[in-house]
Amino acid sequence: MREIHVSAIADAVKKLCMEANWDLEPDMLRAFDRALRTERSPAGKQVLQILKDNAQMAKTKRIPYCQDTGFVVCFVELGQDVHVTGGGLYDAINAGVSQGYQEGFLRASIVRSPFDRVNTGDNTPAVIHTDVAPGATMKIMVMAKGGGCENRSKYKMLTPADGLEGVKEWIIECVRTAGPDACPPLILGVGVGGTFEKAAILSKKALFRELGSPNPDPALDVLEKELLERANRLGIGPQGYGGDTTAFGIHILTYPCHITSLPVAVTIECHAHRHKEVVL
């Protein structure tokens, strides 16, 4: 049994929250470069260059890439041979979020209730998903999820009769209706199967796969490429100014489902896709 103290967890989460908002991951920067080579629209290319320059400025000056510093979504892969000491795991994660957003001067965007709308003041609580895994390590994955793109995420209970073609049409419709509101070029996380809540969680988790990497499932890899090509033919373009780059990537995760069901969840992510991870 390996012990991990809550102070180490809180400190790690604090750093992840600040770095996610200041320093875009290399896979995102590579996506900008790929798009700049292929984008044919002058306006679209100009926007992509501005976004890339903004990323460099945020990293250099250690200031938020975007004023919407997001709702913290945290996935934890907890090794079954790990013992968390000194307090509760979720309390430690929320302590790290609070410290990161206050010490990093990041905007507090969370209200304590959907009805009274009183700001919590430190961007807590996070949304936390935990999986138990073999081993004696703890992997923490943090995403700063902006409100604009989250508001364009969608869920639909399709029927088995809708089949693969129905799933494809629904995903493309989600891109079309998101339009410029979700700050394209977009990244889509798609969860297919499971139950109502399982599909939604899968759609969030799918976003943590490295952008530009192939889906481990060859059939899903082909599907992702087809959908990405179709999405980019919509012509919405960077920030809605038109062009070839409406989406950077579409990542799909699936799960077994009931014989009567075909749930599909689509999490829309903006072009910044602020995410970081660490293994303790």
WOGI-V190141 format. One record per pair of residues at least 12 apart in sequence whose C-alpha atoms are under 8 Angstrom apart, sorted by the first residue. I is the first residue (numbers start at 1). J is the second residue. Records with the same first field share a line. If there is no record, write none. Layout:
# WOGI-V190141
I: J ; J
This chain:
# WOGI-V190141
1: 81 ; 82 ; 83 ; 136
2: 81 ; 82 ; 83 ; 136
3: 82 ; 83 ; 84 ; 85
4: 82 ; 83 ; 84 ; 85 ; 280
5: 84 ; 85 ; 86 ; 87
6: 84 ; 85 ; 86 ; 87 ; 88 ; 89 ; 92
7: 86 ; 92
9: 89 ; 92 ; 93 ; 96
10: 92 ; 93 ; 94 ; 95 ; 96 ; 97
11: 96
12: 96 ; 278
13: 93 ; 96 ; 97 ; 100 ; 140 ; 142
14: 95 ; 96 ; 97 ; 98 ; 99 ; 100 ; 101
15: 96 ; 100
16: 100 ; 142 ; 276 ; 277 ; 278
17: 72 ; 97 ; 100 ; 101 ; 142 ; 143 ; 144 ; 276
18: 100 ; 101 ; 104 ; 106
19: 276
20: 142 ; 143 ; 144 ; 274 ; 275 ; 276
21: 63 ; 64 ; 65 ; 66 ; 69 ; 144 ; 274
22: 55 ; 58 ; 59 ; 62 ; 63 ; 64 ; 65
23: 55 ; 58 ; 59 ; 62 ; 65 ; 274
24: 55 ; 59 ; 272 ; 273 ; 274 ; 275
25: 274 ; 275 ; 276
27: 210 ; 211 ; 212
28: 211 ; 271 ; 272 ; 273
29: 52
31: 211 ; 212 ; 248
32: 48 ; 49 ; 52
35: 48 ; 245
36: 48 ; 49
38: 244
39: 243 ; 244 ; 245
40: 243 ; 244
41: 242 ; 243 ; 244
43: 241 ; 242 ; 243
44: 237 ; 238 ; 241 ; 242 ; 243 ; 244 ; 245
45: 238
47: 238 ; 239
48: 238
64: 106
65: 272
67: 107
68: 107 ; 109 ; 146 ; 147
69: 106 ; 107 ; 108 ; 109 ; 144 ; 145 ; 146
70: 109 ; 144 ; 145 ; 146 ; 147
71: 109 ; 110 ; 123 ; 126 ; 127 ; 143 ; 144 ; 145 ; 146 ; 147
72: 97 ; 123 ; 124 ; 125 ; 126 ; 127 ; 142 ; 143 ; 144 ; 145
73: 126 ; 127 ; 128 ; 142 ; 143 ; 144 ; 145
74: 126 ; 127 ; 128 ; 129 ; 140 ; 141 ; 142 ; 143
75: 128 ; 129 ; 130 ; 131 ; 140 ; 141 ; 142 ; 205
76: 128 ; 129 ; 130 ; 131 ; 138 ; 139 ; 140 ; 141
77: 130 ; 131 ; 132 ; 133 ; 138 ; 139 ; 140
78: 130 ; 131 ; 132 ; 133 ; 137 ; 138 ; 139
79: 132 ; 133 ; 134 ; 135 ; 136 ; 137 ; 138
80: 132 ; 133 ; 134 ; 135 ; 136
81: 134 ; 135 ; 136 ; 137
82: 135 ; 136 ; 137 ; 138
90: 128
93: 126
94: 124 ; 125 ; 126
97: 122 ; 123 ; 124 ; 125 ; 126
98: 122 ; 123 ; 124
99: 122
101: 122 ; 123
102: 122
107: 123
108: 120 ; 121 ; 122 ; 123
109: 121 ; 123
110: 122 ; 123 ; 124 ; 125
137: 279 ; 280
138: 279 ; 280
139: 277 ; 278 ; 279 ; 280
140: 277 ; 278 ; 279 ; 280
141: 208 ; 275 ; 276 ; 277 ; 278
142: 275 ; 276 ; 277
143: 273 ; 274 ; 275 ; 276
144: 273 ; 274 ; 275
145: 269 ; 273 ; 274
146: 269 ; 270
148: 181 ; 182 ; 183
149: 178 ; 181 ; 182 ; 183 ; 268 ; 269 ; 270
150: 182 ; 267 ; 268 ; 269
152: 174 ; 177 ; 178 ; 181 ; 182 ; 267 ; 268
153: 174 ; 178 ; 265 ; 266 ; 267 ; 268
154: 174 ; 265 ; 266 ; 267
155: 200 ; 263 ; 264 ; 265 ; 266
156: 263 ; 264 ; 265
157: 196 ; 261 ; 262 ; 263 ; 264
158: 261 ; 262 ; 263 ; 264
159: 260 ; 261 ; 262 ; 263
160: 259 ; 260 ; 261 ; 262
163: 262
167: 264
168: 227
171: 227 ; 266
172: 227 ; 230 ; 231
174: 266
175: 231
176: 231 ; 234
178: 268
179: 236 ; 240
180: 236 ; 239 ; 240
182: 268 ; 269 ; 270
183: 238 ; 239 ; 240 ; 270 ; 271
184: 237 ; 238 ; 239 ; 240 ; 246 ; 247 ; 270 ; 271
185: 237 ; 238 ; 239 ; 245 ; 246 ; 247 ; 248 ; 270 ; 271
186: 246 ; 247 ; 248 ; 249 ; 268 ; 269 ; 270 ; 271
187: 207 ; 247 ; 248 ; 249 ; 250 ; 251 ; 268 ; 269 ; 270 ; 271 ; 273
188: 207 ; 247 ; 249 ; 250 ; 251 ; 266 ; 267 ; 268 ; 269
189: 202 ; 203 ; 204 ; 205 ; 206 ; 207 ; 250 ; 251 ; 252 ; 266 ; 267 ; 268 ; 269
190: 202 ; 203 ; 204 ; 206 ; 250 ; 251 ; 252 ; 253 ; 264 ; 265 ; 266 ; 267
191: 203 ; 204 ; 206 ; 252 ; 253 ; 254 ; 255 ; 264 ; 265 ; 266
192: 252 ; 253 ; 254 ; 255 ; 262 ; 263 ; 264 ; 265
193: 254 ; 255 ; 256 ; 257 ; 261 ; 262 ; 263 ; 264
194: 254 ; 255 ; 256 ; 257 ; 258 ; 263
195: 257 ; 258 ; 263
196: 263
199: 254 ; 255 ; 263 ; 264 ; 265
200: 264 ; 265 ; 266 ; 267
202: 253 ; 254
203: 252 ; 253 ; 265 ; 266 ; 267
204: 267
206: 251 ; 252 ; 253
207: 251
208: 275
209: 251
211: 248 ; 249
212: 249
215: 251 ; 252
220: 252
224: 249 ; 250 ; 251 ; 252
225: 250
227: 250
228: 247 ; 248 ; 249 ; 250
231: 246 ; 247
232: 244 ; 245 ; 246 ; 247
233: 246
234: 246
248: 271
